[in-house]
Amino acid sequence: MYQPPETTNESRDFFRGFLVQVGKIVPVLKDPMLGCYPVSNDYADTELHLVPSAARKRSSELGRLLKNWETFTAAELSP
């Protein structure tokens, strides 16, 4: 989701804590952005809807993570 640059680190810390809990149940894909992306021009009408070019890029990144099955370890998610 879109996060302004000044709040990106705080949001990533929140999501990291959530993913630690999720990771106890299922593997968590190793998204280096931890769900936060601070480039406002890549979003359309809300902080969740990407413009087509950004959606293609994000889908490609997701496909690569899935294909290679890149997941976080518990240690990588711990603060």
N, C-alpha and C positions, 0 to 999 in steps of 0.2 A: 504494500500500500504506500501511497505517497506520505512522506513525512518531511516537513521542512528541515533543512540542514541543521538548524539549531536544536532540534529535538530528536534527531535520528539516533544518536547514541543512547539516549534515555529509553527510547522505544525498543531499540535492539536489546538492551538489557532486560526489559520487561519480557519480550518474546523469548529470549534465551532462557529465562526462568521457567516460562511455560513449556518450552521444548524439552527441558530437563525432565519435567513430569511426563510429557508425552513419550519421550525416549525410553522410559521405564516399561512402556507397553508395546510400542512399535518403533521400528527404525525411523529416524528423522533424516530427510534428504539434506545434504550439505549445501544449503543455499547461503553463499557468503554474505548476502544482503540481510539475512535474518528477517525477511519479510518487509523491510523498509527500503524505499528507494526515493532519494531526495531530488529527483529531476522533474520539476513540475510540468515542463513542456511535453513529457511523455504521457500525461494524463488528459482525459477528455472531460467528462461532466462531473465526475466524483473522484475521490481519492483512491478508488478501487478500479476504475475503468480506464484501461490503457488505450491510447490511440493505436490504429492498426500497425504501424511500423514498430512500436514498442511491444505490442502484443506478440508479433512475430518473433522479435528478439527474445522475449521472455519465454515463449513456448519452445524456442530452440534451446535455450539454456536448461529448461526443465527436462526436455528430451535427452540432453546430454547427461544430466544428473541421473535420470532413470536408467538410461542405457548402460552407464558405467556403475550404476548402483552406488553412488557416492553418498555415504551417510556419515553423520556426526558420531563420534564416540562420546561417552558420558564425560570424559575428561575435557574434550574440546568444547563442550557446552557449559561446563562449570566455570563460575566466575574466578 
